[in-house]
């Protein structure tokens, strides 16, 4: 599933990319351009803007109810039934492209010596050239992803009781 996210939902857009979803986000874009992009690329519009939602008439869209980004993420994953499609750390969080595996030998001149020695694996964005590795930021994201799945399971168990 592909998304286009309105300018009020930047952190949601970032986390959708972290979870592996094709997500476009622009800090500034006219509603008409956003809607045209959603239609042209068959993307689901995610918005907190009631007026934009009304303009999106025939487009697949989801009104995001909460202002808290992790609640927003839970809403999207739950309402669009996307939990099984989560593929963390497979997209560039900067330009949204799928990451490619980068052999450690090829990463030597692209990262600092410390990172090269301490990281086990690397990935690179074929579009912007940014290199990714499993550093402290990666562990922090993994903890947050585990928390999201735990919250999902708790909500699921509450519904079953």
N, CA, C and O atoms as a DFTB+ gen file, in Angstrom:
644 C
 N C O
     1  1       0.842      -1.176       0.000
     2  2       0.000       0.000       0.000
     3  2       0.892       1.245       0.000
     4  3       1.886       1.315       0.722
     5  1       0.519       2.209      -0.813
     6  2       1.291       3.445      -0.948
     7  2       0.486       4.594      -0.349
     8  3      -0.741       4.633      -0.445
     9  1       1.206       5.527       0.269
    10  2       0.558       6.644       0.941
    11  2       1.071       7.986       0.441
    12  3       2.201       8.109      -0.032
    13  1       0.202       8.993       0.561
    14  2       0.611      10.383       0.477
    15  2       0.037      11.016       1.739
    16  3      -1.138      10.835       2.057
    17  1       0.875      11.758       2.450
    18  2       0.545      12.238       3.783
    19  2       0.554      13.758       3.788
    20  3       1.477      14.379       3.259
    21  1      -0.478      14.364       4.388
    22  2      -0.531      15.829       4.395
    23  2       0.526      16.414       5.334
    24  3       1.122      15.701       6.141
    25  1       0.745      17.720       5.212
    26  2       1.848      18.385       5.914
    27  2       1.701      18.403       7.432
    28  3       2.660      18.741       8.126
    29  1       0.545      18.054       7.967
    30  2       0.343      18.015       9.425
    31  2       0.852      16.711      10.042
    32  3       0.852      16.562      11.264
    33  1       1.279      15.781       9.215
    34  2       1.567      14.427       9.697
    35  2       2.993      13.969       9.377
    36  3       3.203      12.828       8.967
    37  1       3.957      14.850       9.564
    38  2       5.345      14.540       9.226
    39  2       5.925      13.354       9.980
    40  3       6.592      12.507       9.387
    41  1       5.675      13.288      11.281
    42  2       6.238      12.180      12.064
    43  2       5.578      10.854      11.689
    44  3       6.242       9.818      11.658
    45  1       4.288      10.881      11.408
    46  2       3.604       9.676      10.928
    47  2       4.238       9.210       9.621
    48  3       4.502       8.020       9.449
    49  1       4.481      10.137       8.704
    50  2       5.100       9.793       7.415
    51  2       6.463       9.149       7.623
    52  3       6.788       8.150       6.980
    53  1       7.262       9.722       8.522
    54  2       8.592       9.178       8.799
    55  2       8.487       7.738       9.310
    56  3       9.233       6.863       8.872
    57  1       7.561       7.502      10.233
    58  2       7.438       6.162      10.806
    59  2       6.836       5.160       9.835
    60  3       7.157       3.974       9.903
    61  1       5.987       5.598       8.948
    62  2       5.502       4.685       7.910
    63  2       6.669       4.237       7.032
    64  3       6.745       3.070       6.646
    65  1       7.580       5.164       6.717
    66  2       8.777       4.789       5.939
    67  2       9.656       3.835       6.744
    68  3      10.156       2.847       6.208
    69  1       9.845       4.130       8.031
    70  2      10.649       3.248       8.884
    71  2      10.081       1.831       8.863
    72  3      10.830       0.855       8.877
    73  1       8.762       1.726       8.831
    74  2       8.111       0.409       8.818
    75  2       8.045      -0.212       7.421
    76  3       7.522      -1.312       7.249
    77  1       8.579       0.501       6.428
    78  2       8.712      -0.079       5.091
    79  2       7.629       0.286       4.096
    80  3       7.551      -0.318       3.026
    81  1       6.783       1.270       4.426
    82  2       5.699       1.640       3.516
    83  2       6.101       2.797       2.611
    84  3       6.713       3.767       3.059
    85  1       5.757       2.685       1.359
    86  2       6.013       3.707       0.340
    87  2       5.164       4.928       0.708
    88  3       3.941       4.911       0.564
    89  1       5.825       5.983       1.184
    90  2       5.117       7.130       1.751
    91  2       5.718       8.436       1.247
    92  3       6.912       8.690       1.411
    93  1       4.877       9.259       0.634
    94  2       5.307      10.582       0.188
    95  2       4.814      11.631       1.170
    96  3       3.678      11.577       1.642
    97  1       5.684      12.586       1.468
    98  2       5.368      13.667       2.399
    99  2       6.067      14.933       1.916
   100  3       7.235      14.902       1.529
   101  1       5.346      16.029       1.944
   102  2       5.896      17.326       1.550
   103  2       5.549      18.331       2.640
   104  3       4.406      18.396       3.090
   105  1       6.534      19.109       3.060
   106  2       6.268      20.134       4.080
   107  2       5.303      21.188       3.566
   108  3       4.471      21.701       4.315
   109  1       5.417      21.505       2.296
   110  2       4.526      22.484       1.673
   111  2       4.074      21.961       0.325
   112  3       4.887      21.659      -0.549
   113  1       2.769      21.860       0.174
   114  2       2.198      21.446      -1.106
   115  2       0.736      21.889      -1.106
   116  3       0.051      21.831      -0.085
   117  1       0.289      22.320      -2.244
   118  2      -1.107      22.734      -2.375
   119  2      -2.010      21.498      -2.333
   120  3      -1.630      20.422      -2.795
   121  1      -3.195      21.667      -1.777
   122  2      -4.150      20.557      -1.705
   123  2      -4.393      19.935      -3.071
   124  3      -4.443      18.713      -3.204
   125  1      -4.544      20.777      -4.084
   126  2      -4.824      20.263      -5.433
   127  2      -3.679      19.391      -5.941
   128  3      -3.919      18.377      -6.596
   129  1      -2.444      19.775      -5.647
   130  2      -1.289      18.979      -6.065
   131  2      -1.238      17.647      -5.312
   132  3      -0.936      16.603      -5.890
   133  1      -1.537      17.704      -4.019
   134  2      -1.533      16.504      -3.190
   135  2      -2.584      15.507      -3.681
   136  3      -2.321      14.308      -3.777
   137  1      -3.767      16.018      -3.988
   138  2      -4.848      15.162      -4.482
   139  2      -4.523      14.592      -5.862
   140  3      -4.810      13.427      -6.137
   141  1      -3.932      15.403      -6.719
   142  2      -3.551      14.929      -8.056
   143  2      -2.501      13.823      -7.958
   144  3      -2.557      12.834      -8.689
   145  1      -1.558      13.998      -7.059
   146  2      -0.519      12.988      -6.851
   147  2      -1.131      11.690      -6.317
   148  3      -0.784      10.599      -6.769
   149  1      -2.033      11.819      -5.362
   150  2      -2.699      10.629      -4.806
   151  2      -3.438       9.875      -5.904
   152  3      -3.381       8.648      -5.971
   153  1      -4.129      10.611      -6.758
   154  2      -4.892       9.971      -7.833
   155  2      -3.962       9.353      -8.877
   156  3      -4.144       8.202      -9.273
   157  1      -2.978      10.112      -9.314
   158  2      -2.067       9.640     -10.360
   159  2      -1.304       8.386      -9.935
   160  3      -1.150       7.455     -10.725
   161  1      -0.829       8.360      -8.694
   162  2       0.001       7.244      -8.228
   163  2      -0.776       6.218      -7.399
   164  3      -0.197       5.296      -6.823
   165  1      -2.095       6.399      -7.352
   166  2      -2.963       5.477      -6.610
   167  2      -2.485       5.285      -5.175
   168  3      -2.245       4.169      -4.714
   169  1      -2.359       6.415      -4.494
   170  2      -1.921       6.425      -3.105
   171  2      -3.091       6.709      -2.182
   172  3      -4.029       7.414      -2.553
   173  1      -3.033       6.163      -0.996
   174  2      -4.030       6.455       0.032
   175  2      -3.629       7.767       0.695
   176  3      -2.493       7.934       1.139
   177  1      -4.568       8.681       0.752
   178  2      -4.342       9.971       1.387
   179  2      -4.566       9.843       2.888
   180  3      -5.614       9.371       3.328
   181  1      -3.580      10.263       3.668
   182  2      -3.708      10.317       5.125
   183  2      -3.727      11.784       5.516
   184  3      -2.816      12.534       5.166
   185  1      -4.768      12.200       6.244
   186  2      -4.898      13.622       6.563
   187  2      -5.608      13.850       7.884
   188  3      -6.392      13.017       8.339
   189  1      -5.319      15.004       8.497
   190  2      -6.063      15.490       9.664
   191  2      -6.895      16.709       9.265
   192  3      -7.545      17.324      10.111
   193  1      -6.876      17.047       8.006
   194  2      -7.550      18.232       7.481
   195  2      -8.928      17.838       6.928
   196  3      -9.028      17.175       5.895
   197  1      -9.975      18.253       7.628
   198  2     -11.342      17.901       7.227
   199  2     -11.662      18.444       5.837
   200  3     -12.306      17.764       5.039
   201  1     -11.217      19.659       5.545
   202  2     -11.472      20.244       4.219
   203  2     -10.796      19.439       3.115
   204  3     -11.391      19.201       2.064
   205  1      -9.565      19.024       3.349
   206  2      -8.850      18.209       2.362
   207  2      -9.557      16.860       2.195
   208  3      -9.686      16.359       1.078
   209  1     -10.004      16.288       3.280
   210  2     -10.723      15.024       3.217
   211  2     -11.988      15.155       2.362
   212  3     -12.306      14.265       1.572
   213  1     -12.697      16.257       2.523
   214  2     -13.907      16.483       1.722
   215  2     -13.577      16.640       0.243
   216  3     -14.342      16.201      -0.615
   217  1     -12.453      17.257      -0.053
   218  2     -12.029      17.434      -1.449
   219  2     -11.593      16.111      -2.082
   220  3     -11.581      15.986      -3.306
   221  1     -11.237      15.133      -1.261
   222  2     -10.685      13.876      -1.774
   223  2     -11.760      12.879      -2.200
   224  3     -11.449      11.725      -2.495
   225  1     -12.982      13.300      -2.235
   226  2     -14.176      12.490      -2.540
   227  2     -13.943      11.058      -3.003
   228  3     -14.235      10.123      -2.257
   229  1     -13.432      10.864      -4.196
   230  2     -13.340       9.528      -4.796
   231  2     -12.004       8.834      -4.567
   232  3     -11.754       7.758      -5.111
   233  1     -11.159       9.444      -3.769
   234  2      -9.841       8.850      -3.533
   235  2      -9.844       8.030      -2.250
   236  3     -10.531       8.384      -1.291
   237  1      -9.092       6.950      -2.222
   238  2      -8.954       6.241      -0.951
   239  2      -8.269       7.170       0.046
   240  3      -7.218       7.739      -0.247
   241  1      -8.863       7.319       1.211
   242  2      -8.300       8.229       2.191
   243  2      -8.659       7.771       3.595
   244  3      -9.585       6.986       3.800
   245  1      -7.902       8.282       4.550
   246  2      -8.146       7.964       5.949
   247  2      -7.968       9.242       6.759
   248  3      -6.926       9.893       6.694
   249  1      -8.992       9.587       7.516
   250  2      -8.906      10.738       8.406
   251  2      -8.200      10.287       9.682
   252  3      -8.639       9.351      10.350
   253  1      -7.109      10.961      10.008
   254  2      -6.325      10.626      11.193
   255  2      -6.901      11.401      12.375
   256  3      -6.895      12.632      12.386
   257  1      -7.392      10.674      13.356
   258  2      -8.131      11.286      14.462
   259  2      -7.244      11.893      15.542
   260  3      -7.588      12.932      16.106
   261  1      -6.125      11.273      15.834
   262  2      -5.327      11.664      16.987
   263  2      -4.181      12.592      16.598
   264  3      -3.711      12.554      15.461
   265  1      -3.734      13.415      17.525
   266  2      -2.595      14.294      17.240
   267  2      -1.276      13.656      17.657
   268  3      -0.212      14.183      17.330
   269  1      -1.319      12.550      18.361
   270  2      -0.129      11.853      18.828
   271  2       0.340      10.874      17.750
   272  3      -0.441      10.030      17.312
   273  1       1.594      10.971      17.318
   274  2       2.066      10.204      16.168
   275  2       1.990       8.694      16.356
   276  3       1.684       7.974      15.405
   277  1       2.266       8.190      17.579
   278  2       2.221       6.737      17.705
   279  2       0.778       6.225      17.691
   280  3       0.523       5.111      17.235
   281  1      -0.162       7.027      18.185
   282  2      -1.581       6.659      18.054
   283  2      -2.013       6.722      16.590
   284  3      -2.815       5.906      16.135
   285  1      -1.478       7.692      15.864
   286  2      -1.772       7.801      14.431
   287  2      -1.286       6.544      13.707
   288  3      -1.993       5.974      12.875
   289  1      -0.080       6.132      14.037
   290  2       0.507       4.953      13.403
   291  2      -0.309       3.706      13.720
   292  3      -0.569       2.893      12.833
   293  1      -0.712       3.550      14.964
   294  2      -1.559       2.423      15.337
   295  2      -2.877       2.457      14.558
   296  3      -3.354       1.420      14.096
   297  1      -3.461       3.645      14.413
   298  2      -4.710       3.770      13.655
   299  2      -4.533       3.293      12.216
   300  3      -5.341       2.510      11.715
   301  1      -3.486       3.761      11.556
   302  2      -3.248       3.385      10.156
   303  2      -3.033       1.874      10.037
   304  3      -3.635       1.220       9.185
   305  1      -2.177       1.333      10.890
   306  2      -1.885      -0.102      10.821
   307  2      -3.118      -0.946      11.123
   308  3      -3.335      -1.981      10.493
   309  1      -3.928      -0.504      12.088
   310  2      -5.133      -1.260      12.458
   311  2      -6.224      -1.133      11.401
   312  3      -6.749      -2.138      10.922
   313  1      -6.565       0.097      11.039
   314  2      -7.703       0.306      10.150
   315  2      -7.458      -0.169       8.721
   316  3      -8.397      -0.520       8.007
   317  1      -6.197      -0.177       8.309
   318  2      -5.878      -0.644       6.955
   319  2      -5.309      -2.072       6.959
   320  3      -4.871      -2.589       5.931
   321  1      -5.331      -2.686       8.139
   322  2      -4.902      -4.070       8.295
   323  2      -3.506      -4.318       7.702
   324  3      -3.329      -5.171       6.832
   325  1      -2.535      -3.561       8.189
   326  2      -1.197      -3.590       7.606
   327  2      -0.137      -4.259       8.480
   328  3       1.034      -4.277       8.101
   329  1      -0.501      -4.796       9.608
   330  2       0.491      -5.339      10.530
   331  2       1.382      -6.402       9.877
   332  3       2.583      -6.447      10.144
   333  1       0.816      -7.240       9.041
   334  2       1.603      -8.314       8.417
   335  2       2.481      -7.806       7.280
   336  3       3.338      -8.536       6.781
   337  1       2.273      -6.560       6.871
   338  2       3.054      -5.993       5.769
   339  2       4.214      -5.123       6.253
   340  3       4.942      -4.550       5.442
   341  1       4.384      -5.023       7.556
   342  2       5.473      -4.229       8.124
   343  2       6.805      -4.871       7.768
   344  3       7.015      -6.059       8.011
   345  1       7.712      -4.074       7.185
   346  2       9.064      -4.518       6.833
   347  2      10.035      -3.430       7.277
   348  3      10.475      -2.619       6.463
   349  1      10.370      -3.409       8.569
   350  2      11.181      -2.311       9.101
   351  2      12.522      -2.140       8.398
   352  3      13.169      -3.099       7.978
   353  1      12.903      -0.876       8.291
   354  2      14.231      -0.493       7.818
   355  2      14.549      -0.976       6.406
   356  3      15.662      -1.416       6.119
   357  1      13.553      -0.885       5.535
   358  2      13.764      -1.278       4.143
   359  2      13.662      -0.084       3.198
   360  3      13.890      -0.224       1.996
   361  1      13.316       1.105       3.739
   362  2      13.174       2.316       2.923
   363  2      14.038       3.429       3.473
   364  3      14.297       3.506       4.674
   365  1      14.475       4.280       2.579
   366  2      15.212       5.484       2.973
   367  2      14.208       6.444       3.618
   368  3      13.182       6.762       3.017
   369  1      14.497       6.899       4.817
   370  2      13.573       7.811       5.483
   371  2      13.677       9.226       4.925
   372  3      12.870      10.092       5.262
   373  1      14.668       9.458       4.074
   374  2      14.834      10.777       3.470
   375  2      14.122      10.888       2.123
   376  3      13.409      11.860       1.874
   377  1      14.315       9.889       1.252
   378  2      13.734      10.013      -0.090
   379  2      12.788       8.873      -0.462
   380  3      12.298       8.820      -1.590
   381  1      12.530       7.964       0.475
   382  2      11.478       6.959       0.315
   383  2      11.834       5.788      -0.608
   384  3      10.975       4.944      -0.863
   385  1      13.034       5.707      -1.104
   386  2      13.405       4.599      -1.995
   387  2      13.708       3.344      -1.187
   388  3      14.091       3.418      -0.020
   389  1      13.530       2.193      -1.825
   390  2      13.903       0.931      -1.168
   391  2      15.426       0.889      -1.027
   392  3      16.163       1.226      -1.954
   393  1      15.870       0.471       0.144
   394  2      17.305       0.374       0.398
   395  2      17.884      -0.878      -0.247
   396  3      17.206      -1.894      -0.399
   397  1      19.146      -0.777      -0.620
   398  2      19.878      -1.914      -1.177
   399  2      20.943      -2.329      -0.164
   400  3      21.538      -1.491       0.513
   401  1      21.166      -3.614      -0.078
   402  2      22.214      -4.118       0.791
   403  2      23.565      -3.606       0.287
   404  3      23.797      -3.539      -0.920
   405  1      24.447      -3.249       1.207
   406  2      25.770      -2.741       0.850
   407  2      26.817      -3.628       1.522
   408  3      26.895      -3.663       2.750
   409  1      27.614      -4.337       0.741
   410  2      28.658      -5.168       1.346
   411  2      29.578      -4.314       2.233
   412  3      29.892      -3.171       1.903
   413  1      29.995      -4.884       3.345
   414  2      30.802      -4.139       4.305
   415  2      32.049      -3.539       3.654
   416  3      32.419      -2.406       3.962
   417  1      32.685      -4.267       2.777
   418  2      33.895      -3.766       2.121
   419  2      33.619      -2.470       1.354
   420  3      34.452      -1.564       1.332
   421  1      32.440      -2.391       0.723
   422  2      32.105      -1.189      -0.056
   423  2      31.726      -0.013       0.833
   424  3      31.730       1.131       0.378
   425  1      31.395      -0.280       2.102
   426  2      31.003       0.788       3.031
   427  2      32.217       1.489       3.639
   428  3      32.078       2.570       4.212
   429  1      33.383       0.901       3.524
   430  2      34.589       1.419       4.195
   431  2      34.802       2.916       3.983
   432  3      35.060       3.634       4.949
   433  1      34.703       3.397       2.773
   434  2      34.966       4.811       2.487
   435  2      33.720       5.691       2.587
   436  3      33.783       6.891       2.320
   437  1      32.603       5.101       2.966
   438  2      31.352       5.856       3.028
   439  2      30.924       6.200       4.454
   440  3      30.035       7.027       4.655
   441  1      31.553       5.568       5.435
   442  2      31.224       5.823       6.835
   443  2      32.507       6.068       7.623
   444  3      33.609       5.838       7.124
   445  1      32.352       6.533       8.846
   446  2      33.540       6.789       9.682
   447  2      34.210       5.461      10.046
   448  3      33.561       4.416      10.012
   449  1      35.495       5.490      10.392
   450  2      36.184       4.254      10.785
   451  2      35.493       3.550      11.971
   452  3      35.390       2.324      11.992
   453  1      35.024       4.332      12.950
   454  2      34.334       3.735      14.091
   455  2      33.091       2.971      13.650
   456  3      32.874       1.833      14.065
   457  1      32.280       3.599      12.812
   458  2      31.057       2.955      12.329
   459  2      31.418       1.714      11.529
   460  3      30.791       0.666      11.684
   461  1      32.418       1.829      10.683
   462  2      32.827       0.689       9.860
   463  2      33.221      -0.503      10.731
   464  3      32.849      -1.640      10.444
   465  1      33.968      -0.235      11.784
   466  2      34.434      -1.317      12.658
   467  2      33.324      -1.875      13.540
   468  3      33.322      -3.067      13.847
   469  1      32.388      -1.039      13.947
   470  2      31.381      -1.497      14.913
   471  2      30.113      -2.068      14.282
   472  3      29.443      -2.896      14.899
   473  1      29.775      -1.649      13.083
   474  2      28.541      -2.136      12.449
   475  2      28.791      -3.446      11.708
   476  3      29.859      -3.665      11.136
   477  1      27.785      -4.302      11.735
   478  2      27.915      -5.594      11.049
   479  2      27.397      -5.558       9.630
   480  3      27.929      -6.235       8.749
   481  1      26.340      -4.756       9.401
   482  2      25.760      -4.719       8.062
   483  2      25.394      -3.290       7.684
   484  3      25.204      -2.422       8.536
   485  1      25.302      -3.078       6.381
   486  2      25.025      -1.744       5.853
   487  2      24.010      -1.837       4.726
   488  3      23.855      -2.870       4.076
   489  1      23.326      -0.717       4.520
   490  2      22.417      -0.580       3.385
   491  2      22.620       0.816       2.814
   492  3      23.063       1.725       3.515
   493  1      22.292       0.978       1.537
   494  2      22.461       2.275       0.894
   495  2      21.206       2.613       0.099
   496  3      20.543       1.733      -0.451
   497  1      20.899       3.891       0.050
   498  2      19.788       4.346      -0.773
   499  2      20.316       4.573      -2.183
   500  3      21.254       5.348      -2.372
   501  1      19.728       3.910      -3.173
   502  2      20.208       4.060      -4.548
   503  2      19.926       5.445      -5.136
   504  3      20.514       5.819      -6.151
   505  1      19.031       6.206      -4.505
   506  2      18.713       7.530      -5.039
   507  2      19.572       8.628      -4.411
   508  3      20.225       9.385      -5.129
   509  1      19.580       8.722      -3.079
   510  2      20.294       9.837      -2.443
   511  2      21.681       9.453      -1.942
   512  3      22.466      10.325      -1.570
   513  1      21.994       8.152      -1.927
   514  2      23.317       7.704      -1.530
   515  2      23.552       7.624      -0.029
   516  3      24.665       7.310       0.392
   517  1      22.550       7.894       0.788
   518  2      22.729       7.801       2.235
   519  2      22.955       6.352       2.630
   520  3      22.337       5.431       2.095
   521  1      23.863       6.181       3.588
   522  2      24.211       4.848       4.073
   523  2      23.566       4.641       5.438
   524  3      23.564       5.537       6.282
   525  1      23.020       3.451       5.638
   526  2      22.357       3.102       6.897
   527  2      23.046       1.899       7.518
   528  3      23.547       1.028       6.807
   529  1      23.072       1.851       8.856
   530  2      23.642       0.735       9.590
   531  2      22.904       0.604      10.912
   532  3      22.109       1.467      11.285
   533  1      23.176      -0.477      11.605
   534  2      22.467      -0.755      12.844
   535  2      23.211      -0.156      14.031
   536  3      23.860      -0.867      14.798
   537  1      23.106       1.162      14.167
   538  2      23.708       1.871      15.288
   539  2      22.705       2.070      16.406
   540  3      21.696       1.368      16.472
   541  1      22.979       3.029      17.291
   542  2      22.084       3.272      18.428
   543  2      20.706       3.721      17.960
   544  3      19.698       3.357      18.565
   545  1      20.652       4.510      16.886
   546  2      19.352       4.944      16.360
   547  2      18.520       3.739      15.915
   548  3      17.300       3.727      16.081
   549  1      19.171       2.744      15.361
   550  2      18.490       1.529      14.920
   551  2      17.886       0.799      16.120
   552  3      16.736       0.361      16.076
   553  1      18.674       0.673      17.193
   554  2      18.174      -0.009      18.389
   555  2      16.986       0.747      18.978
   556  3      16.025       0.129      19.435
   557  1      17.044       2.069      18.971
   558  2      15.927       2.877      19.475
   559  2      14.666       2.632      18.640
   560  3      13.570       2.520      19.189
   561  1      14.821       2.551      17.323
   562  2      13.669       2.285      16.446
   563  2      13.122       0.886      16.684
   564  3      11.906       0.692      16.701
   565  1      14.001      -0.086      16.867
   566  2      13.560      -1.458      17.122
   567  2      12.753      -1.526      18.420
   568  3      11.746      -2.230      18.486
   569  1      13.188      -0.804      19.445
   570  2      12.454      -0.776      20.712
   571  2      11.069      -0.183      20.491
   572  3      10.085      -0.709      21.011
   573  1      10.978       0.897      19.731
   574  2       9.686       1.529      19.461
   575  2       8.780       0.595      18.652
   576  3       7.577       0.531      18.905
   577  1       9.337      -0.114      17.700
   578  2       8.552      -1.052      16.892
   579  2       8.023      -2.181      17.783
   580  3       6.869      -2.588      17.650
   581  1       8.861      -2.682      18.684
   582  2       8.412      -3.712      19.627
   583  2       7.271      -3.182      20.497
   584  3       6.307      -3.899      20.766
   585  1       7.383      -1.922      20.937
   586  2       6.319      -1.306      21.743
   587  2       5.016      -1.225      20.951
   588  3       3.943      -1.498      21.489
   589  1       5.107      -0.853      19.680
   590  2       3.909      -0.774      18.838
   591  2       3.221      -2.129      18.728
   592  3       2.000      -2.221      18.850
   593  1       4.006      -3.180      18.499
   594  2       3.426      -4.514      18.380
   595  2       2.848      -4.967      19.723
   596  3       1.818      -5.641      19.759
   597  1       3.504      -4.600      20.818
   598  2       2.986      -4.937      22.141
   599  2       1.644      -4.234      22.383
   600  3       0.698      -4.849      22.873
   601  1       1.567      -2.943      22.036
   602  2       0.313      -2.192      22.171
   603  2      -0.781      -2.827      21.323
   604  3      -1.924      -2.950      21.764
   605  1      -0.437      -3.222      20.129
   606  2      -1.414      -3.862      19.238
   607  2      -1.941      -5.139      19.873
   608  3      -3.147      -5.388      19.867
   609  1      -1.042      -5.948      20.421
   610  2      -1.454      -7.203      21.036
   611  2      -2.311      -6.970      22.276
   612  3      -3.258      -7.714      22.533
   613  1      -1.973      -5.931      23.044
   614  2      -2.774      -5.608      24.230
   615  2      -4.190      -5.186      23.818
   616  3      -5.171      -5.605      24.432
   617  1      -4.286      -4.363      22.783
   618  2      -5.609      -3.934      22.289
   619  2      -6.402      -5.135      21.758
   620  3      -7.608      -5.248      21.977
   621  1      -5.708      -6.011      21.069
   622  2      -6.340      -7.211      20.504
   623  2      -6.878      -8.093      21.633
   624  3      -7.993      -8.609      21.552
   625  1      -6.071      -8.259      22.687
   626  2      -6.486      -9.092      23.829
   627  2      -7.667      -8.479      24.574
   628  3      -8.553      -9.194      25.041
   629  1      -7.674      -7.138      24.683
   630  2      -8.786      -6.460      25.341
   631  2     -10.093      -6.689      24.584
   632  3     -11.140      -6.887      25.199
   633  1     -10.034      -6.664      23.267
   634  2     -11.229      -6.878      22.441
   635  2     -11.756      -8.297      22.571
   636  3     -12.963      -8.531      22.508
   637  1     -10.827      -9.257      22.756
   638  2     -11.213     -10.661      22.845
   639  2     -11.839     -10.990      24.204
   640  3     -12.624     -11.933      24.306
   641  1     -11.500     -10.225      25.248
   642  2     -12.019     -10.493      26.603
   643  2     -13.448     -10.110      26.785
   644  3     -13.999     -10.283      27.872
